[in-house]
Amino acid sequence: MSDPRDELVTHLPAMRAFALSLARNGAAADDLVQDALVKAWSNFDSFQPGTNMRAWLFTILRNTYYSLHRKRRREVEDPDGVMAGQLSVKPSHDGNLAMRDFQTAFAQLTDEQREALTLVGAEGFSYEEAAEMCECAVGTIKSRTNRARKRLAELMGIDENETFEVTDGKTMAVLSGKPAA
């Protein structure tokens, strides 16, 4: 029987994408994934073989993000501007206005809505799996996802009969509610 730890590497791209949707900063997302992997590795004895490792890792990642978020709210401001100087700006895109509009609208959603859309729409988790990871009811995830999709369409000025052309399958999955190809 192979060691389930060998499977960790296959989940890294999806973990980074999820971390990026939460942190909205590449460097912070990388740090978040690293912290989550360290926690997962050191607590691997609590993983139950045969269960969904991806869901387990995403739960650790999500909990790590919210723990750091709560901790940072209690921290003192940066009076010298050292930390503010290290913040990065979203990268400019190669002229794809639709993608930029999507990112702007996506950033305006609440943390819970972004999280629900990312897990259900982009990452392809079922409502049940997403609810378990977020530690809430399935109906809550469905509601957050539905409201977030409607809000995205509203922010982007998309009519429900209008087609939205993007090349990224995961972005299309978030908007349409259909699994990413």
N, C-alpha and C positions, 0 to 999 in steps of 0.2 A: 504494500500500500504506500502511495506517495505521501510525502509530507505536505499538509495543506498550506504551509508557509510558502511553498513554491508558487502558489496561486496569487499571492499578494501582488506580484509585478504586473499581472494582467489587468489589475484594477486601477493602476496608477493614472492613466489618461483620464478615466472617468472621474476619479477622485479630484484630480487637478481642475477639471472643468467645473465640478460642483463647488470646490473651494473658491474658484474664481468668481462664480456667481454669488457667493456669499460675501467674500472679501472685496471684490471689485478692484483688485490690485494684484498684479502678477507676482510680485515679490512676497506679499502677504499670503497669497494663495499657496505659493511654494512652501513657505514656512508652516502654514496650516496643515498641509499634506504631510510634511515631515513630522510635525508634532503628533499628528494622528497615527502615523505609521509607528512611531516610537512607542506610543501608548498601546497600539494593537500588538506589537511584537512583545512588549514586556508583559502583556496580559493575555497572551495567546492561549494560556491554559484555560481561560474562561470561554474560548470559542468552542462551540459544539460541532464537531465534524458531522457533515451531512446537512448542515443548515446553510443558509444563504450568506456566504462570506462577504459578498458585495454589500448587502444590506447591513451587516455587522460593521464593516469598515466605514460605510457612509454614516451610520449612527455615531460612531466614535468621532468622525470628522465633524459632524454637525454639533455634537456636544462640546467638542474642543473649541469650535468657533464661538458658541454662545458663552462658554466659560471665559474665554479671552475677552469677548465683548463686554460682559458684566464687569470683569476686572478692570478694563480700560475706562469704564464709566466712573470708577472710583479713583482713578489716577489723577494726579495734579496736572494742570495745563502745562504747556511747553513755553515758558516765558521768553526764552532765548531764540525760539524759532528753529532749533536744531532739528526736531522731529518734523516740523512742517516743511523744512527744506529737503527732507528725504522723500516726501510724498511724490508719487509720479502722476503724470497726467495720462488719461486714456490715450492709447495710440491712435494716430490718424489712420483712416482706412483708405484703401486704394480707390476712392471715388465712388464707392458703393453707398449711395445715399440711403437706400432702403435699410441696409444693415445698420448704419449710424442712427437712423430714426428708431429702429428696433431697440438698439442698445440704450438710447436715451429714454425711451418709454419704459423699458425693462427696469432701468435704474430707479424709476419713479414709483415702482410697486413697493409694497411693504416687504419686509424681510420674509414674512410667512408666505406671501404670495409668490415671491421669487423662488423660495425654497420648494414650494409645492409644484410650480411649473417646471422647475429644473428636474426634480425627482420623477414626476409623472410624465411630463412632456419630453424633455430632452434625454433623460437617462433611461426611460422606459420601465420604471418600476410600476407595479400595480398600485391602485389606490390603497389596498390593504397593506402592502409592503411600506409604502410611503407613510401611512398612518402609524405603523409600528415604529418606524425610524423617528418620526416626529413626536411620538408619544401622545397621540390624540386620536379621536374617533375617525373612522373612515369617512363619514359624512362631512366632517370638518375639512379633510383634505379635498374632497370633491367640491365643496363650497369654495374653498380658497382657490382651487384651480379654475373653476368656472368664473369666479369674480375677477381673477387675474387676467384670464383670456379676454373677457369683456372689457376690462380696463385698458389692456394693451391695444385692443382694436380701437377703443375710443381715443386714446392718446395719439395713436398713429393715424387717425382719421380713416380707418378702413371700414367700409360697408360690408355687411355679412355676405353680400352677393359678389363682392369684388375679390379678384385673385391677388395674392401677394407673392411676388416673385423674389425668391432668395435661393441661393445655391447651397446653403448649409441645411442639411437634412434635420439636424437637431433644432435649429431655429424654427424651421417649418413645423416640426412636431410640437413645439411649444405653442405656436399660434393656432394650429389646426386641431390639436387634440388627438392626432393620429400618431402611432409609434414612428420613431425615426427609422429610416431605411438603412 
